Amino acid sequence: MTRPITAGVDGSAESLAALAWAGREAVRRGLALRVTHVWRYEEHHALDTGDRETQDRWVRDAADEAARALAERHPDLDVTTDVLEGDPVATLTAAAAESELLVLGSRGHGAVVGFLLGSVGQQVIADAVRPVVLVRAGDEASGEAGGREIVVGQQGDPEDSAAALGFAFGTAAARGATVRAVRAWTLPPVFAYSPGSMKLLDEAGGLEPYEQKALAEALEPWRERFPDVPVVEHIEMGSAGQVLLSVAGRAQLMVVGRRAHRTAVGARIGSVAHGVLHHAGCPVAVVPSTEGF
């Protein structure tokens, strides 16, 4: 079954930018687009904006208007609207599971209480089983112009970043873009080296060649699957978050993997994904490590 792209809207400028991004991506991928607005009467009622029926009508009119405006820009795009009342985290997480990817705005500043990058948005990212893309207000199609790259972080063994790499290569193929695969490395304490790791380092000729070899091995299956996608291998010493942000200016999209960390108060995204989401100016895709391509 072909899954749609889902864009969450809440009336803010950020969510409308996310909707525009999702529309362009749906056209490129030949997918349908679902416009989803999740709301809770208690939050709207606190703003003294009418009874439940009035609020429901207002929300539906706003969502329909956003969908109509998008359909006018992309007349061949299959656009549907879904207005749901309920818990934003549970509802958006469920929507993500039924979608190719979920697209949200990166921050909520509108009069309506939003679900964008705050505690709710981060919880959706942590819980979602499909990729979630975060888009800032002011994002424009011109940012996807030729020459700007799909930047993706690669860490650990090949399987650790397979989902993020697969998403990055698939997106680059649809856009005719270059993939810049970034692997950051640091000097660990001497006592962290085991005899086995020292043997591998000796065979590779040192730490930096070892990291280059590890990145090349992780990229090999994706180069074979997407032979027409140009690839830049980027090895740099430093923390993963800092190195990724240092090349964010090149990016039309930043792709990071995500392994949710379970705590007593719920799942939390990792520090690399968290830092990139807050500081990268381009759209950011967060891809769960269990995602299959």
Secondary structure, 3 states (H helix, E strand, C coil): CCCCEEEECCCCHHHHHHHHHHHHHHHHHCCCEEEEEEECHHHHHHCCCCCHHHHHHHHHHHHHHHHHHHHHHCCCCCEEEEEEECCHHHHHHHHHHCCCEEEEECCCCCCCCCCCCCHHHHHHHHHCCCCEEEECCCCCHHHHCCCCEEEEECCCCHHHHHHHHHHHHHHHHHHCCCEEEEEEECCCCHHHCCHHHHHHHHHHCCHHHHHHHHHHHHHHHHHHHCCCCCEEEEEEECCHHHHHHHCHHHEEEEEEEECCEEECCEEECCHHHHHHHHHCCCCEEEEECCCCC
